[in-house]
Amino acid sequence: MYKDSDNRNNFIKTGFPKLLKPFEKSMNEVEKISKAFGLALRIHNNMTRKYQYDKIEPQINHSLRVALIVNEEMSVDDSDLVCSALLHDISIKQEISKETKEYIKNELSEKTLDVISFFNKYSNQEQSNKNEEQKIERQFSRVKQSDTLIKNILLAERLDELRSLKNSRRRDKITRMKEETQKYFIPLAETTNEKILLKLVIALYELK
């Protein structure tokens, strides 16, 4: 069990209401986003990741922050995008089950399922030993043909990852992330969402 459960609960208590606020006039959208968040909570239960100062935090915090970035910082009020952002990492540890796919399709939307399928990280783990540069080259060859929702989530995820490395001791990862961001994500932001462009540049600057 993750020891710092209060940290997770406090972030959820403040972050999730903020996520719902733009949709509060539509109970259907509030319900859909709540279902997506509940599913993300169940799948990410007890999963952790490193955050600033290399401390450990619940994985769900990252998913919630990515959803908040697309909603608040990129100003894209789209419930399918928010649901997809909340669920974009659900295939980290295992393949998405048939039952989960059916639930997403029927209770959220087929569009959400299509977007999440792009981020099927578990199915690509057999390529994990290959060069990072080769992997990101392959990813961005697919990104060029992808839906705008996918591009927005990729940019929001990268912004959160850069912020997560602030004050980290993982210098090799910081160097790699900065190089990747300059080469791939900055050009993507220039053609996808101008609001995220400045934030990415600031995040890069802060990773001195």
N, C-alpha and C positions, 0 to 999 in steps of 0.2 A: 504494500500500500504506500502511496506517495505520502511522505511525512508532512510536507507543508500544505495540507489541504486547505488551511485558512487562506493562503495566498491565492489558490485557485478560486475558492468561493468568493473572495472579495473582488477579484477581477471580473468574475462572471456577474456578480451583483451589480457592478457599475457598467460593465461593457455590454451585456446583453440588452438591457433596457434602451441604451443608446442606439443599438443596432435596429431595434424595432420602431423607434420613434418616427422615422420617415414614412412608415407604413401603417401607423396607428389608426388611420381612417378606413382601412380595409381589414376586416377581421379575417378574411380568407388568406390574405398575404401574411398577416401576423401568425396565423395558425400554421401556414406552410413553413415559414422560417423557424418557428418553434419546433416543428417536427424535424427539420433538418438539424437543428442544434441538438435536439435530444438524441438523434442517431449518432451525431459526431461524438457526443459525450459517452455514449455506450461503447462505441468502437475504440475510442482513444482512452478508455478507462485504464488508469495506472501507467499509461505511456508518458515518458518524459523527454525533454530535450534541453540543450544548453542555451542559456540566455546571457544577458549582459553580465560582465565580470565572471563568466563561465559558471554561473549558478545553475541549478537544476530547476526546471519549471514543468508543469503539466503540458503535454502536447496540445491540449484543447485551447490553451491560451494563444498559441500561434494561429490556429484556425480562426479564432474569434478576432484576433487583431487583423488578419488578412481581410476578413469580411468587413470590419470597420474601416479599413483603408479604402476599399472600393466604394463604400457607402459615404464616408465623411470626407476623405481627402481627395478622392477622384470624382466625387459628386455624381455617382451613377446609381440612381435609385431604381433598381431592378431586382425584384424578389428572386428570380431565377439565378441571377448573378450572385446574390447574397447566399443563397442555398448552396450553390456550387462552390463558393469560396469556403464556406463552413465545412464542406465535405471533400475538398480537393486532396486531402492527405489520407483518406480512409483506406487506401490500399498499400500503406507503407509496410505492414507486417504480413498481410495475407491477401490473397485474391478476393475481390468483391464477390460475395456469394450470390447465387441466383435469386434467393429470397430477398436479399438487400437490394438488388437491382430492380426487382419487381416492386418493392416498397417505394423506392425512389421514383420510379416511373409512374406509379399509380397515385401516390400521396403527394409528391412534389411536382415533377413534370418530366416529360421525356427529354426536353431540352437540357434540364439539369443533369440527367443521366448521361447524355451525350458529352457534356462538358467534363464531367467527372471521369468519364472513360478515357479522355485524353491524358489525364494525370495518373494512369494506372501504373504506379511505380513498382509494384510487386512483380508484375509480369515482365518487367524489364531488368530484373535483378541479375539475370544470367549474363548481362552485359556489364556488370558492375566492375569487373576487373580490367575493362578496357580504359584507354586514356580518357581523362575527363574532357579534354578538348574535343575528342571524337564524339563523345556522348552529347555534348551541348550543340555541336554542329548538326548532329542528326535531329535533335530536338527542334532546333530553329528552322530546319528545312521543313518540318511539319508545321511549325508555328506560322510560317508565311502563308499557309493555306487554311489556317484555322479561323474559327469564329472570333469576333471581337471580345466576347465574354472570356474566352480562354486567354487572350492577350492581356486583358485587364487583370485577371487573376495572377498570371505570371509576373506582371509588373508589381502588383501589390505584394506577392510573396517575396520577390526579390528585395523590395524596400524593407520588409520586416526582417528578412535575413541579414541585411546590411546593418540595420539598427541593432539586431541581436548580437552582432559582433563588436559593438562599441565597448571599448575597454577590455576586450578579450585578449588572452595570452596566445591564442592560436594564430601566430603570425603567418604561417604558410597558407592557411585557409583565407585569411584576410587578403593576402596578396592575390590569390587565385580569384576570389570573389570580385575584387576591384577590377582586375583585368577582364573578367567575363562581363561585368556590368558595363564597362566602357565599350567593349567590342559589340555586345549583343543587345543589352537591355536599354541603353541610352538611345540608340537608333530606333528601337521598337517604340519607346516612349514618345519619341519625336513624331511618329506617324499614328499613334494610337490615342494617347491622352496627355495633353500638355500639362495638366495639373500635377501629374506624377513626375514629370521630367525634372522640375526644380527640386523636388523632394529627394529624388535619387542623387542628384548632383550634391545636395547638402549632405546626404548620408555618406557619400563617398568622401567628401571633404573631412567629415568628422572621423573617418577611419584613417587617421594619419599613422 
